[in-house]
């Protein structure tokens, strides 16, 4: 390794605004198992699959219809 690195010509990361933010969320165990199984079939990490699903919902402005009985 070098003793000194020259960063004078460096540029800001253009993707920094798209970085993910860590959050804590409570999900039902069966929901987690569903996404883990689906993620295994798709060969993806389950948290990435949940993120993709939520992003799709947000981009398509999917509306949740709740009916209480």
Buried (B, 14 or more C-beta within 10 A) or exposed (E): EEEEEEEEEEEEEEEEEEEEEEEEEEEEEEEEEBBBEBBEEEEBEBEEBBEEEEEEEEEEEEEEEEEEE
